[in-house]
Amino acid sequence: MTGRRKVANLLALAVLAYLSRGPMHPYELSKTLRAHGDDRSIKFTHGSVYMVVEQLVKAGLIAEQETSREGQRPERTVYGITPQGRAELQDWLRDLVGTPRHEYPAFGSALSLVSALHPDVVVELLRQRLLLLEEQRAAAAALAEAATPHPLFLVEEVYRQGLLDAEIAFVHRFIEQITDPASGWGPMWAAFHDTE
């Protein structure tokens, strides 16, 4: 990574990537992000796209190309990526793809504190989670199978399926550890709560 990013959220990265294909106005960017399913990987609203566009303009990574008005509609400003923006896009993607980072998922945080719950409650919640994970896994698989674009444009869905598979396997093992009397986990954990 070459220093600190001028605009560091992933929506900005997505905007740079789409503008590297051609100039667009923010509303068109937002529609394109949704049409391509980027809302499954990046949290955004129409308003946040406009805000990120403003930040990227201030940082010199994109610039106004033209402003037009059709009939009674408001003016639309079309933005394009600058040479600095293209360099930032390339550097940022290289960094994200090549350098593993510790992320802070909510489930991992909950697991670090899970002993505050009784093991019977945890097993019930994990079984509930398994059902939801299986639904998500089936939906991701159906999306990947039904899609017509080149598989390269679905690589994040394949990644998501891999993460879901790993989490499903982990949850199954964790339930087994808690419920298997031979492991001693469940009884020891329950005894802790029973003495409170």
Contact map, one row per residue, 1 for C-alpha under 8 A:
1111000000000000000000000000000000000000000000000000000000000000000000000000000000000000001100100000000000000000000000000000000000000000000000000000000000000000000000000000000000000000000000000000
1111100000000000000000000000000000000000000000000000000000000000000000000000000000000000001000000000000000000000000000000000000000000000000000000000000000000000000000000000000000000000000000000000
1111100000000000000000000000000000000000000000000000000000000000000000000000000000000000000000000000000000000000000000000000000000000000000000000000000000000000000000000000000000000000000000000000
1111110000000000000000000000000000000000000000000000000000000000000000000000000000000000000000000000000000000000000000000000000000000000000000000000000000000000000000000000000000000000000000000000
0111111100000000000000000000000000000000000000000000000000000000000000000000000000000000000000000000000000000000000000000000000000000000000000000000000000000000000000000000000000000000000000000000
0001111100000000000000000000000000000000000000000000000000100000000000000000000000000000000000000000000000000000000000000000000000000000000000000000000000000000000000000000000000000000000000000000
0000111110010000000000000000000000000000000000000000001100100000000000000000000000000000000000000000000000000000000000000000000000000000000000000000000000000000000000000000000000000000000000000000
0000111111011000000000000000000000000000000000000000000000000000000000000000000000000000000000000000000000000000000000000000000000000000000000000000000000000000000000000000000000000000000000000000
0000001111111000000000000000000000000000000000000000000000000000000000000000000000000000000000000000000000000000000000000000000000000000000000000000000000000000000000000000000000000000000000000000
0000000111111100000000000000000000000000010000000000000000000000000000000000000000000000000000000000000000000000000000000000000000000000000000000000000000000000000000000000000000000000000000000000
0000000011111110000000000000000000000000011100001001000000000000000000000000000000000000000000000000000000000000000000000000000000000000000000000000000000000000000000000000000000000000000000000000
0000001111111111000000000000000000000000000000000001100100000000000000000000000000000000000000000000000000000000000000000000000000000000000000000000000000000000000000000000000000000000000000000000
0000000111111111100000000000000000000000000000000000000000000000000000000000000000000000100100000000000000000000000000000000000000000000000000000000000000000000000000000000000000000000000000000000
0000000001111111110000000000000000000000000000000000000000000000000000000000000000000000000000000000000000000000000000000000000000000000000000000000000000000000000000000000000000000000000000000000
0000000000111111111000000000100000000000000000001000100000000000000000000000000000000000000000000000000000000000000000000000000000000000000000000000000000000000000000000000000000000000000000000000
0000000000011111111100000000000000000000000000000000000000001100000000000000000010001100100000000000000000000000000000000000000000000000000000000000000000000000000000000000000000000000000000000000
0000000000001111111110000000000000000000000000000000000000000000000000000000000000000000100000000000000000000000000000000000000000000000000000000000000000000000000000000000000000000000000000000000
0000000000000111111111000000100000000000000000000000000000000000000000000000000000000000000000000000000000000000000000000000000000000000000000000000000000000000000000000000000000000000000000000000
0000000000000011111111110000000000000000000000000000000000000000000000000000001110000000000000000000000000000000000000000000000000000000000000000000000000000000000000000000000000000000000000000000
0000000000000001111111100000000000000000000000000000000000000000000000000000000110000100000000000000000000000000000000000000000000000000000000000000000000000000000000000000000000000000000000000000
0000000000000000111111100000000000000000000000000000000000000000000000000000000000000000000000000000000000000000000000000000000000000000000000000000000000000000000000000000000000000000000000000000
0000000000000000011111110000000000000000000000000000000000000000000000000000000110000000000000000000000000000000000000000000000000000000000000000000000000000000000000000000000000000000000000000000
0000000000000000001111111000000000000000000000000000000000000000100000000000011110000000000000000000000000000000000000000000000000000000000000000000000000000000000000000000000000000000000000000000
0000000000000000001001111101100000000000000000000000000000000000000000000000011100000000000000000000000000000000000000000000000000000000000000000000000000000000000000000000000000000000000000000000
0000000000000000000000111111100000000000000000000000000000000000000000000001111000000000000000000000000000000000000000000000000000000000000000000000000000000000000000000000000000000000000000000000
0000000000000000000000011111110000000000000001001100100000000000000000000000111000000000000000000000000000000000000000000000000000000000000000000000000000000000000000000000000000000000000000000000
0000000000000000000000001111111000000000000001001100000000000000000000000000000000000000000000000000000000000000000000000000000000000000000000000000000000000000000000000000000000000000000000000000
0000000000000000000000011111111100000000000000000000000000000000000000000000000000000000000000000000000000000000000000000000000000000000000000000000000000000000000000000000000000000000000000000000
0000000000000010010000011111111110000000000000001000000000000000000000000000000000000000000000000000000000000000000000000000000000000000000000000000000000000000000000000000000000000000000000000000
0000000000000000000000000111111111000000000011001000000000000000000000000000000000000000000000000000000000000000000000000000000000000000000000000000000000000000000000000000000000000000000000000000
0000000000000000000000000011111111100000000000000000000000000000000000000000000000000000000000000000000000000000000000000000000000000000000000000000000000000000000000000000000000000000000000000000
0000000000000000000000000001111111110000000000000000000000000000000000000000000000000000000000000000000000000000000000000000000000000000000000000000000000000000000000000000000000000000000000000000
0000000000000000000000000000111111111110000000000000000000000000000000000000000000000000000000000000000000000000000000000000000000000000000000000000000000000000000000000000000000000000000000000000
0000000000000000000000000000011111111110000000000000000000000000000000000000000000000000000000000000000000000000000000000000000000000000000000000000000000000000000000000000000000000000000000000000
0000000000000000000000000000001111111100000000000000000000000000000000000000000000000000000000000000000000000000000000000000000000000000000000000000000000000000000000000000000000000000000000000000
0000000000000000000000000000000111111100000000000000000000000000000000000000000000000000000000000000000000000000000000000000000000000000000000000000000000000000000000000000000000000000000000000000
0000000000000000000000000000000011111111100000000000000000000000000000000000000000000000000000000000000000000000000000000000000000000000000000000000000000000000000000000000000000000000000000000000
0000000000000000000000000000000011111111110000000000000000000000000000000000000000000000000000000000000000000000000000000000000000000000000000000000000000000000000000000000000000000000000000000000
0000000000000000000000000000000011001111111100000000000000000000000000000000000000000000000000000000000000000000000000000000000000000000000000000000000000000000000000000000000000000000000000000000
0000000000000000000000000000000000001111111000000000000000000000000000000000000000000000000000000000000000000000000000000000000000000000000000000000000000000000000000000000000000000000000000000000
0000000000000000000000000000000000001111111000000000000000000000000000000000000000000000000000000000000000000000000000000000000000000000000000000000000000010000000000000000000000000000000000000000
0000000001100000000000000000000000000111111100000000000000000000000000000000000000000000000000000000000000000000000000000000000000000000000000000000000000000000000000000000000000000000000000000000
0000000000100000000000000000000000000011111110000000000000000000000000000000000000000000000000000000000000000000000000000000000000000000000000000000000000000000000000000000000000000000000000000000
0000000000100000000000000000000000000010011111111000000000000000000000000000000000000000000000000000000000000000000000000000000000000000000000000000000000000000000000000000000000000000000000000000
0000000000000000000000000000010000000000001111111000000000000000000000000000000000000000000000000000000000000000000000000000000000000000000000000000000000000000000000000000000000000000000000000000
0000000000000000000000000110010000000000000111111100000000000000000000000000000000000000000000000000000000000000000000000000000000000000000000000000000000000000000000000000000000000000000000000000
0000000000000000000000000000000000000000000111111110000000000000000000000000000000000000000000000000000000000000000000000000000000000000000000000000000000000000000000000000000000000000000000000000
0000000000000000000000000000000000000000000111111111000000000000000000000000000000000000000000000000000000000000000000000000000000000000000000000000000000000000000000000000000000000000000000000000
0000000000100010000000000110110000000000000111111111100000000000000000000000000000000000000000000000000000000000000000000000000000000000000000000000000000000000000000000000000000000000000000000000
0000000000000000000000000110000000000000000001111111110000000000000000000000000000000000000000000000000000000000000000000000000000000000000000000000000000000000000000000000000000000000000000000000
0000000000000000000000000000000000000000000000111111111000000000000000000000000000000000000000000000000000000000000000000000000000000000000000000000000000000000000000000000000000000000000000000000
0000000000110000000000000000000000000000000000011111111100000000000000000000000000000000000000000000000000000000000000000000000000000000000000000000000000000000000000000000000000000000000000000000
0000000000010010000000000100000000000000000000001111111110000100000000000000000000000000000000000000000000000000000000000000000000000000000000000000000000000000000000000000000000000000000000000000
0000000000000000000000000000000000000000000000000111111111000000000000000000000000000000000000000000000000000000000000000000000000000000000000000000000000000000000000000000000000000000000000000000
0000001000000000000000000000000000000000000000000011111111100000000000000000000000000000000000000000000000000000000000000000000000000000000000000000000000000000000000000000000000000000000000000000
0000001000010000000000000000000000000000000000000001111111111100000000000000000000000000000000000000000000000000000000000000000000000000000000000000000000000000000000000000000000000000000000000000
0000000000000000000000000000000000000000000000000000111111111111000000000000000000000000000000000000000000000000000000000000000000000000000000000000000000000000000000000000000000000000000000000000
0000000000000000000000000000000000000000000000000000011111111000000000000000000000000000000000000000000000000000000000000000000000000000000000000000000000000000000000000000000000000000000000000000
0000011000000000000000000000000000000000000000000000001111111100000000000000000000000000000000000000000000000000000000000000000000000000000000000000000000000000000000000000000000000000000000000000
0000000000000000000000000000000000000000000000000000000111111110000000000000000001011000000000000000000000000000000000000000000000000000000000000000000000000000000000000000000000000000000000000000
0000000000000001000000000000000000000000000000000000000111111110000000000000000011111101000000000000000000000000000000000000000000000000000000000000000000000000000000000000000000000000000000000000
0000000000000001000000000000000000000000000000000000100110111111000000000000001111001000000000000000000000000000000000000000000000000000000000000000000000000000000000000000000000000000000000000000
0000000000000000000000000000000000000000000000000000000010011111100000000000001111000000000000000000000000000000000000000000000000000000000000000000000000000000000000000000000000000000000000000000
0000000000000000000000000000000000000000000000000000000010000111111000000000111100000000000000000000000000000000000000000000000000000000000000000000000000000000000000000000000000000000000000000000
0000000000000000000000100000000000000000000000000000000000000011111000000000111100000000000000000000000000000000000000000000000000000000000000000000000000000000000000000000000000000000000000000000
0000000000000000000000000000000000000000000000000000000000000001111100000000111000000000000000000000000000000000000000000000000000000000000000000000000000000000000000000000000000000000000000000000
0000000000000000000000000000000000000000000000000000000000000001111110000011110000000000000000000000000000000000000000000000000000000000000000000000000000000000000000000000000000000000000000000000
0000000000000000000000000000000000000000000000000000000000000000011111000011100000000000000000000000000000000000000000000000000000000000000000000000000000000000000000000000000000000000000000000000
0000000000000000000000000000000000000000000000000000000000000000001111111111000000000000000000000000000000000000000000000000000000000000000000000000000000000000000000000000000000000000000000000000
0000000000000000000000000000000000000000000000000000000000000000000111111110000000000000000000000000000000000000000000000000000000000000000000000000000000000000000000000000000000000000000000000000
0000000000000000000000000000000000000000000000000000000000000000000011111000000000000000000000000000000000000000000000000000000000000000000000000000000000000000000000000000000000000000000000000000
0000000000000000000000000000000000000000000000000000000000000000000011111100000000000000000000000000000000000000000000000000000000000000000000000000000000000000000000000000000000000000000000000000
0000000000000000000000000000000000000000000000000000000000000000000011111110000000000000000000000000000000000000000000000000000000000000000000000000000000000000000000000000000000000000000000000000
0000000000000000000000000000000000000000000000000000000000000000000011011111000000000000000000000000000000000000000000000000000000000000000000000000000000000000000000000000000000000000000000000000
0000000000000000000000000000000000000000000000000000000000000000001111001111100000000000000000000000000000000000000000000000000000000000000000000000000000000000000000000000000000000000000000000000
0000000000000000000000001000000000000000000000000000000000000000001110000111110000000000000000000000000000000000000000000000000000000000000000000000000000000000000000000000000000000000000000000000
0000000000000000000000001100000000000000000000000000000000000001111100000011111000000000000000000000000000000000000000000000000000000000000000000000000000000000000000000000000000000000000000000000
0000000000000000000000111100000000000000000000000000000000000001111000000001111100000000000000000000000000000000000000000000000000000000000000000000000000000000000000000000000000000000000000000000
0000000000000000001000111100000000000000000000000000000000000111110000000000111110000000000000000000000000000000000000000000000000000000000000000000000000000000000000000000000000000000000000000000
0000000000000000001101110000000000000000000000000000000000000111100000000000011111000000000000000000000000000000000000000000000000000000000000000000000000000000000000000000000000000000000000000000
0000000000000001001101100000000000000000000000000000000000001110000000000000001111111100000000000000000000000000000000000000000000000000000000000000000000000000000000000000000000000000000000000000
0000000000000000000000000000000000000000000000000000000000011110000000000000000111111100000000000000000000000000000000000000000000000000000000000000000000000000000000000000000000000000000000000000
0000000000000000000000000000000000000000000000000000000000001000000000000000000011111110000000000000000000000000000000000000000000000000000000000000000000000000000000000000000000000000000000000000
0000000000000000000000000000000000000000000000000000000000011000000000000000000011111111000000000000000000000000000000000000000000000000000000000000000000000000000000000000000000000000000000000000
0000000000000001000000000000000000000000000000000000000000011100000000000000000011111111100000000000000000000000000000000000000000000000000000000000000000000000000000000000000000000000000000000000
0000000000000001000100000000000000000000000000000000000000001000000000000000000011111111110000000000000000000000000000000000000000000000000000000000000000000000000000000000000000000000000000000000
0000000000000000000000000000000000000000000000000000000000000000000000000000000000111111111000000000000000000000000000000000000000000000000000000000000000000000000000000000000000000000000000000000
0000000000000000000000000000000000000000000000000000000000001000000000000000000000011111111100000000000000000000000000000000000000000000000000000000000000000000000000000000000000000000000000000000
0000000000001001100000000000000000000000000000000000000000000000000000000000000000001111111110000000000000000000000000000000000000000000000000000000000000000000000000000000000000000000000000000000
0000000000000000000000000000000000000000000000000000000000000000000000000000000000000111111111000000000000000000000000000000000000000000000000000000000000000000000000000000000000000000000000000000
1100000000000000000000000000000000000000000000000000000000000000000000000000000000000011111111100000000000000000000000000000000000000000000000000000000000000000000000000000000000000000000000000000
1000000000001000000000000000000000000000000000000000000000000000000000000000000000000001111111110000000000000000000000000000000000000000000000000000000000000000000000000000000000000000000000000000
0000000000000000000000000000000000000000000000000000000000000000000000000000000000000000111111111000000000000000000000000000000000000000000000000000000000000000000000000000000000000000000000000000
0000000000000000000000000000000000000000000000000000000000000000000000000000000000000000011111111100000000000000000000000000000000000000000000000000000000000000000000000000000000000000000000000000
1000000000000000000000000000000000000000000000000000000000000000000000000000000000000000001111111110000000000000000000000000000000000000000000000000000000000000000000000000000000000000000000000000
0000000000000000000000000000000000000000000000000000000000000000000000000000000000000000000111111111000000000000000000000000000000000000000000000000000000000000000000000000000000000000000000000000
0000000000000000000000000000000000000000000000000000000000000000000000000000000000000000000011111111000000000000000000000000000000000000000000000000000000000000000000000000000000000000000000000000
0000000000000000000000000000000000000000000000000000000000000000000000000000000000000000000001111111000000000000000000000000000000000000000000000000000000000000000000000000000000000000000000000000
0000000000000000000000000000000000000000000000000000000000000000000000000000000000000000000000111111100000000000000000000000000000000000000000000000000000000000000000000000000000000000000000000000
0000000000000000000000000000000000000000000000000000000000000000000000000000000000000000000000011111110000000000000000000000000000000000000000000000000000000000000000000000000000000000000000000000
0000000000000000000000000000000000000000000000000000000000000000000000000000000000000000000000000011111000000000000000000000000000000000000000000000000000000000000000000000000000000000000000000000
0000000000000000000000000000000000000000000000000000000000000000000000000000000000000000000000000001111100000000000000000000000000000000000000000000000000000000000000000000000000000000000000000000
0000000000000000000000000000000000000000000000000000000000000000000000000000000000000000000000000000111110000000000000000000000000000000000000000000000000000000000000000000000000000000000000000000
0000000000000000000000000000000000000000000000000000000000000000000000000000000000000000000000000000011111011000000000000000000000000000000000000000000000000000000000000000000000000000000000000000
0000000000000000000000000000000000000000000000000000000000000000000000000000000000000000000000000000001111111000000000000000000000000000000000000000000000000000000000000000000000000000000000000000
0000000000000000000000000000000000000000000000000000000000000000000000000000000000000000000000000000000111111100000000000000000000000000000000000000000000000000000000000000000000000000000000000000
0000000000000000000000000000000000000000000000000000000000000000000000000000000000000000000000000000000011111110000000000000000000000000000000000000000000000000000000000000000000000000000000000000
0000000000000000000000000000000000000000000000000000000000000000000000000000000000000000000000000000000111111111000000000000000000000000000000000000000000000000000000000000000000000000000000000000
0000000000000000000000000000000000000000000000000000000000000000000000000000000000000000000000000000000111111111100000000000000000000000000000000000000000000000000000000000000000000000000000000000
0000000000000000000000000000000000000000000000000000000000000000000000000000000000000000000000000000000001111111110000000000000000000000000000000000000000000000000000000000000000000000000000000000
0000000000000000000000000000000000000000000000000000000000000000000000000000000000000000000000000000000000111111110000000000000000000000000000000000000000000000000000000000000000000000000000000000
0000000000000000000000000000000000000000000000000000000000000000000000000000000000000000000000000000000000011111111000000000000000000000000000000000000000000000000000000000000000000000000000000000
0000000000000000000000000000000000000000000000000000000000000000000000000000000000000000000000000000000000001111111100000000000000000000000000000000000000000000000000000000000000000000000000000000
0000000000000000000000000000000000000000000000000000000000000000000000000000000000000000000000000000000000000111111110000100000000000000000000000000000000000000000000000000000000000000000000000000
0000000000000000000000000000000000000000000000000000000000000000000000000000000000000000000000000000000000000001111111100000000000000000000000000000000000000000000000000000000000000000000010000000
0000000000000000000000000000000000000000000000000000000000000000000000000000000000000000000000000000000000000000111111000000000000000000000000000000000000000000000000000000000000000000000000000000
0000000000000000000000000000000000000000000000000000000000000000000000000000000000000000000000000000000000000000011111101100000000000000000000000000000000000000000000000000000000000000000000001000
0000000000000000000000000000000000000000000000000000000000000000000000000000000000000000000000000000000000000000001111111100000000000000000000000000000000000000000000000000000000000000000011001000
0000000000000000000000000000000000000000000000000000000000000000000000000000000000000000000000000000000000000000001011111110000000000000000000000000000000000000000000000000000001000000010011000000
0000000000000000000000000000000000000000000000000000000000000000000000000000000000000000000000000000000000000000000001111111000000000000000000000000000000000000000000000000000000000000000001000000
0000000000000000000000000000000000000000000000000000000000000000000000000000000000000000000000000000000000000000000011111111100000000000000000000000000000000000000000000000000000000000000000000000
0000000000000000000000000000000000000000000000000000000000000000000000000000000000000000000000000000000000000000010011111111110000000000000000000000000000000000000000000000000000000000000000000000
0000000000000000000000000000000000000000000000000000000000000000000000000000000000000000000000000000000000000000000000111111111000000000000000000000000000000000000000000000001001100000000000000000
0000000000000000000000000000000000000000000000000000000000000000000000000000000000000000000000000000000000000000000000011111111100000000000000000000000000000000000000000000000000000000000000000000
0000000000000000000000000000000000000000000000000000000000000000000000000000000000000000000000000000000000000000000000001111111110000000000000000000000000000000000000000000000000000000000000000000
0000000000000000000000000000000000000000000000000000000000000000000000000000000000000000000000000000000000000000000000000111111111000000000000000000000000000000000000000010001000000000000000000000
0000000000000000000000000000000000000000000000000000000000000000000000000000000000000000000000000000000000000000000000000011111111100000000000000000000000000000000000000000001000000000000000000000
0000000000000000000000000000000000000000000000000000000000000000000000000000000000000000000000000000000000000000000000000001111111110000000000000000000000000000000000000000000000000000000000000000
0000000000000000000000000000000000000000000000000000000000000000000000000000000000000000000000000000000000000000000000000000111111111000000000000000000000000000000000000000000000000000000000000000
0000000000000000000000000000000000000000000000000000000000000000000000000000000000000000000000000000000000000000000000000000011111111100000000000000000000000000000000010011000000000000000000000000
0000000000000000000000000000000000000000000000000000000000000000000000000000000000000000000000000000000000000000000000000000001111111110000000000000000000000000000000000000000000000000000000000000
0000000000000000000000000000000000000000000000000000000000000000000000000000000000000000000000000000000000000000000000000000000111111111000000000000000000000000000000000000000000000000000000000000
0000000000000000000000000000000000000000000000000000000000000000000000000000000000000000000000000000000000000000000000000000000011111111100000000000000000000000000100010000000000000000000000000000
0000000000000000000000000000000000000000000000000000000000000000000000000000000000000000000000000000000000000000000000000000000001111111110000000000000000000000000000010000000000000000000000000000
0000000000000000000000000000000000000000000000000000000000000000000000000000000000000000000000000000000000000000000000000000000000111111111000000000000000000000000000000000000000000000000000000000
0000000000000000000000000000000000000000000000000000000000000000000000000000000000000000000000000000000000000000000000000000000000011111111100000000000000000000000100000000000000000000000000000000
0000000000000000000000000000000000000000000000000000000000000000000000000000000000000000000000000000000000000000000000000000000000001111111110000000000000000000100110000000000000000000000000000000
0000000000000000000000000000000000000000000000000000000000000000000000000000000000000000000000000000000000000000000000000000000000000111111111000000000000000000000000000000000000000000000000000000
0000000000000000000000000000000000000000000000000000000000000000000000000000000000000000000000000000000000000000000000000000000000000011111111100000000000000000000000000000000000000000000000000000
0000000000000000000000000000000000000000000000000000000000000000000000000000000000000000000000000000000000000000000000000000000000000001111111110000000000001101100000000000000000000000000000000000
0000000000000000000000000000000000000000000000000000000000000000000000000000000000000000000000000000000000000000000000000000000000000000111111111000000000001000100000000000000000000000000000000000
0000000000000000000000000000000000000000000000000000000000000000000000000000000000000000000000000000000000000000000000000000000000000000011111111100000000000000000000000000000000000000000000000000
0000000000000000000000000000000000000000000000000000000000000000000000000000000000000000000000000000000000000000000000000000000000000000001111111110000000000000000000000000000000000000000000000000
0000000000000000000000000000000000000000000000000000000000000000000000000000000000000000000000000000000000000000000000000000000000000000000111111110000001001100000000000000000000000000000000000000
0000000000000000000000000000000000000000000000000000000000000000000000000000000000000000000000000000000000000000000000000000000000000000000011111110000000000000000000000000000000000000000000000000
0000000000000000000000000000000000000000000000000000000000000000000000000000000000000000000000000000000000000000000000000000000000000000000001111111000000000000000000000000000000000000000000000000
0000000000000000000000000000000000000000000000000000000000000000000000000000000000000000000000000000000000000000000000000000000000000000000000111111100000000000000000000000000000000000000000000000
0000000000000000000000000000000000000000000000000000000000000000000000000000000000000000000000000000000000000000000000000000000000000000000000000111110000000000000000000000000000000000000000000000
0000000000000000000000000000000000000000000000000000000000000000000000000000000000000000000000000000000000000000000000000000000000000000000000000011111011000000000000000000000000000000000000000000
0000000000000000000000000000000000000000000000000000000000000000000000000000000000000000000000000000000000000000000000000000000000000000000000000001111111000000000000000000000000000000000000000000
0000000000000000000000000000000000000000000000000000000000000000000000000000000000000000000000000000000000000000000000000000000000000000000000000000111111100000000000000000000000000000000000000000
0000000000000000000000000000000000000000000000000000000000000000000000000000000000000000000000000000000000000000000000000000000000000000000000000000011111100000000000000000000000000000000000000000
0000000000000000000000000000000000000000000000000000000000000000000000000000000000000000000000000000000000000000000000000000000000000000000000000000111111110000000000000000000000000000000000000000
0000000000000000000000000000000000000000000000000000000000000000000000000000000000000000000000000000000000000000000000000000000000000000000000010000111111111100000000000000000000000000000000000000
0000000000000000000000000000000000000000000000000000000000000000000000000000000000000000000000000000000000000000000000000000000000000000000000000000001111111110000000000000000000000000000000000000
0000000000000000000000000000000000000000100000000000000000000000000000000000000000000000000000000000000000000000000000000000000000000000000000000000000011111111000000000000000000000000000000000000
0000000000000000000000000000000000000000000000000000000000000000000000000000000000000000000000000000000000000000000000000000000000000000000110010000000001111111100000000000000000000000000000000000
0000000000000000000000000000000000000000000000000000000000000000000000000000000000000000000000000000000000000000000000000000000000000000000100010000000001111111110000000000000000000000000000000000
0000000000000000000000000000000000000000000000000000000000000000000000000000000000000000000000000000000000000000000000000000000000000000000000000000000000111111111000000000000000000000000000000000
0000000000000000000000000000000000000000000000000000000000000000000000000000000000000000000000000000000000000000000000000000000000000000000100000000000000011111111100000000000000000000000000000000
0000000000000000000000000000000000000000000000000000000000000000000000000000000000000000000000000000000000000000000000000000000000000000100110000000000000001111111110000000000000000000000000000000
0000000000000000000000000000000000000000000000000000000000000000000000000000000000000000000000000000000000000000000000000000000000000000000000000000000000000111111111000000000000000000000000000000
0000000000000000000000000000000000000000000000000000000000000000000000000000000000000000000000000000000000000000000000000000000000000000000000000000000000000011111111100000000000000000000000000000
0000000000000000000000000000000000000000000000000000000000000000000000000000000000000000000000000000000000000000000000000000000000001001100000000000000000000001111111110000000000000000000000000000
0000000000000000000000000000000000000000000000000000000000000000000000000000000000000000000000000000000000000000000000000000000000000000100000000000000000000000111111111000000000000000000000000000
0000000000000000000000000000000000000000000000000000000000000000000000000000000000000000000000000000000000000000000000000000000000000000000000000000000000000000011111111100000000000000000000000000
0000000000000000000000000000000000000000000000000000000000000000000000000000000000000000000000000000000000000000000000000000000000000000000000000000000000000000001111111110000000000000000000000000
0000000000000000000000000000000000000000000000000000000000000000000000000000000000000000000000000000000000000000000000000000000001001100000000000000000000000000000111111111000000000000000000000000
0000000000000000000000000000000000000000000000000000000000000000000000000000000000000000000000000000000000000000000000000000000000000000000000000000000000000000000011111111100000000000000000000000
0000000000000000000000000000000000000000000000000000000000000000000000000000000000000000000000000000000000000000000000000000000000000000000000000000000000000000000001111111110000000000000000000000
0000000000000000000000000000000000000000000000000000000000000000000000000000000000000000000000000000000000000000000000000000010001000000000000000000000000000000000000111111111000000000000000000000
0000000000000000000000000000000000000000000000000000000000000000000000000000000000000000000000000000000000000000000000000000000001000000000000000000000000000000000000011111111100000000000000000000
0000000000000000000000000000000000000000000000000000000000000000000000000000000000000000000000000000000000000000000000000000000000000000000000000000000000000000000000001111111110000000000000000000
0000000000000000000000000000000000000000000000000000000000000000000000000000000000000000000000000000000000000000000000000000000000000000000000000000000000000000000000000111111111000000000000000000
0000000000000000000000000000000000000000000000000000000000000000000000000000000000000000000000000000000000000000000000000010011000000000000000000000000000000000000000000011111111100000000000000000
0000000000000000000000000000000000000000000000000000000000000000000000000000000000000000000000000000000000000000000000000000000000000000000000000000000000000000000000000001111111110000000000000000
0000000000000000000000000000000000000000000000000000000000000000000000000000000000000000000000000000000000000000000000000000000000000000000000000000000000000000000000000000111111110010110000000000
0000000000000000000000000000000000000000000000000000000000000000000000000000000000000000000000000000000000000000000000100010000000000000000000000000000000000000000000000000011111111011110000000000
0000000000000000000000000000000000000000000000000000000000000000000000000000000000000000000000000000000000000000000000000010000000000000000000000000000000000000000000000000001111111000110000000000
0000000000000000000000000000000000000000000000000000000000000000000000000000000000000000000000000000000000000000000000000000000000000000000000000000000000000000000000000000000111111111110000000000
0000000000000000000000000000000000000000000000000000000000000000000000000000000000000000000000000000000000000000000000000000000000000000000000000000000000000000000000000000000001111111111000000000
0000000000000000000000000000000000000000000000000000000000000000000000000000000000000000000000000000000000000000000000000000000000000000000000000000000000000000000000000000000000011111000000000000
0000000000000000000000000000000000000000000000000000000000000000000000000000000000000000000000000000000000000000000000000000000000000000000000000000000000000000000000000000000011011111110000000000
0000000000000000000000000000000000000000000000000000000000000000000000000000000000000000000000000000000000000000000000000000000000000000000000000000000000000000000000000000000001011111111100000000
0000000000000000000000000000000000000000000000000000000000000000000000000000000000000000000000000000000000000000000000000000000000000000000000000000000000000000000000000000000011111011111110000000
0000000000000000000000000000000000000000000000000000000000000000000000000000000000000000000000000000000000000000000000100000000000000000000000000000000000000000000000000000000011111011111111000000
0000000000000000000000000000000000000000000000000000000000000000000000000000000000000000000000000000000000000000000000000000000000000000000000000000000000000000000000000000000000001001111111100000
0000000000000000000000000000000000000000000000000000000000000000000000000000000000000000000000000000000000000000000000000000000000000000000000000000000000000000000000000000000000000001111111110000
0000000000000000000000000000000000000000000000000000000000000000000000000000000000000000000000000000000000000000001001100000000000000000000000000000000000000000000000000000000000000000111111111000
0000000000000000000000000000000000000000000000000000000000000000000000000000000000000000000000000000000000000000000001110000000000000000000000000000000000000000000000000000000000000000011111111100
0000000000000000000000000000000000000000000000000000000000000000000000000000000000000000000000000000000000000000000000000000000000000000000000000000000000000000000000000000000000000000001111111110
0000000000000000000000000000000000000000000000000000000000000000000000000000000000000000000000000000000000000000000000000000000000000000000000000000000000000000000000000000000000000000000111111111
0000000000000000000000000000000000000000000000000000000000000000000000000000000000000000000000000000000000000000000011000000000000000000000000000000000000000000000000000000000000000000000011111111
0000000000000000000000000000000000000000000000000000000000000000000000000000000000000000000000000000000000000000000000000000000000000000000000000000000000000000000000000000000000000000000001111111
0000000000000000000000000000000000000000000000000000000000000000000000000000000000000000000000000000000000000000000000000000000000000000000000000000000000000000000000000000000000000000000000111111
0000000000000000000000000000000000000000000000000000000000000000000000000000000000000000000000000000000000000000000000000000000000000000000000000000000000000000000000000000000000000000000000011111
